């Protein structure tokens, strides 16, 4: 899998405030506090009101390394770091982190749910119809919602989730050579 660093900038709760951070720096950085080396992701968990556990730290590390990861990818990465871990434990950690605003769940049609640590900003996703590769794309409008419905039915709209579908560069190359079928 490819590490996508260019789009890992966003807002994250630290203590009582939201700050702009580069997620790889935030979740994988270690710093000296007294006589102890402390990972910054521990502070992020505490700042969100969550207990610091090895499984939560491992999940955040995996998501920092593999944006848009499915539960299967997260579980595999956590197992590589910690050893045996149940799928239910991964779901529990992801649910707690989504609820605390540390992780975002995206659900492209026809694909398993994917999770990312880029939260608190207004961005959308490009999804490849052939391989399922998912890429962040910043919203050109800025603040959410970037779209408004023709009739909001008296709802207070605060977010619009946009998925763009197409072929990634790798699948375009394969498609031009006739080597790959499309999911769509």
N, C-alpha and C positions, 0 to 999 in steps of 0.2 A: 504494500500500500504506500501511497505517496503522502508525505507530510505537506500539508497546505498551510504555509505560514503567512502568506500575504493578507488573508482575510480574517485573521484571528485577533482583530482589534475591536473592542466594544466596551460596554459598561458592566461592572461587576460590583456586588456589595462588599465593602471592606469596612468593618466596624459599623458605624452608624451612617455611613455615606456611600454613595455610588461614585466610582472613579473609573476613568478610562484606563484600560490595561491591555497589554499584549498577552493573550492567554497562555502562550507557551512560557513566557517569562513568569506569569503569575502562578501557574499550577506546577511548574517544574523547578522553580527556583528554591534554593536553600540558603538560609542566612544564619549567622551566628547570633544566638540570644543567650548571653551569659556563657555558660559552659556547654550549652546544648545547640546542636544544629537543628533548626526548625524549618520545615517546608512551608512555603507561603500558602499552599493549598489548605494547610491546617487552619490558618487565620481566616481564609475564605469560608470554610465550613463553620467555624465558630461565629464569624460575623453574620452568617445566615441563620444562626440559632440551631445548628446541627452538631451533634456529637462527632468528634473526630474518631473514625475507625479505619482500620487497614483497608477494608473493602471500599469505603467511600474515597479514600485517597487513591486507591488503585483505579477506580472507575474514572475519577477526574484526570488522572495521568493518561489513561487510555484515550479518553475523549480529546485531550490536548494533542495527543499524537495522531489520532485518527478521527478527524471531524466527520460528522454524518455517519457514525458507526451504528450498525444494527446491534441488537442485543447479543447476537451470536458473536460478533466481532469483539464487543465489550467483554463478554464472558471469557473468550479465548485470551484476550490481553490480560485480564485480571488473573486467570489461571496461570499464565506465564509468570506473573509477578508474585502470586501468593500460594499457588498450588490449588488444590480442589476447592471449588466454590459452586454452589447450586445456581441454576438459572433463576430460581425464585429469589435468591438473595440479590442477584443483579437487578432484577425487576424492582425489588424493594428499594435498593439504593437509588436507582434511576428515578423512581416515583418521588422519593424524599427530596432529591436534588431538583427535580422539575418543580415540585411544590414550593421549594425555597427560592426558586428563580435562578439557580446556578446552572441549570441544564434546560435546553429547549428540545421538545419532541416535535419532529416533523413526520408527516405521514403521506408520502407520495402514493397516489392511487396505484394499486396493484403491486406495491412493494411493502416490505416489512417496515415498521416504524424505525426511524433513525434518530439519533441523539447528537446534540452538539453543545459546546460550552459557550458559543457566541450568543449571548442573550442581551437584552436591554437596548438593542438598537433596531432600526427598521431596515431589515434586509430580506431578500427573497432567495429563491433557489432555482438553479438550472438542473434539470434531471435528464440524463441520457435515456432515450427510449430503448436502446439496445443493451447496454451493460448496467444501467442503473446508477452510474456515477453521478454524484450530487455535488454541485459547486455553489458557493455563496455568490450572490450578486447584490451589490448595494442598491437601495432604492434611489431613483433619480429625484424623487420629491423631497426626501429628507425625513421629516417627522411623520409618524403614523397617525391616522391611516393614510396610505397613499392613494387609495381608491375610495370613492363613496358610492353607495348603491343609488339607483335612480329613485327608489322609495325605501327609506330606512325603517318604515313601519314603527316609528317612534322609539327605535333603539338608539342608544348612545353608542355609536360605532367608535371603537378605539384602535382597531387593528384590521388589516386586510392581509390575508395570507395568499401570496402569489407563487405559483409554481410555473416555470417556463419549461416546456418539453422540446426536445430535439435530439440531435446526435452530437456526442462529444467529438473532439478532433480525432481521437484514436479510432472510433467507430465509423466516422466519415471515411477514413482511409480504408478500413476493412470493407465498408459498404461499396466503395468505388471499385474494389477488387472482387466484389460478389462473395465475400467470405462470411458474412454474418447476417442472421435473421433478426428482424426487429421484434421487440416485445409487444408493441402497440397493436 
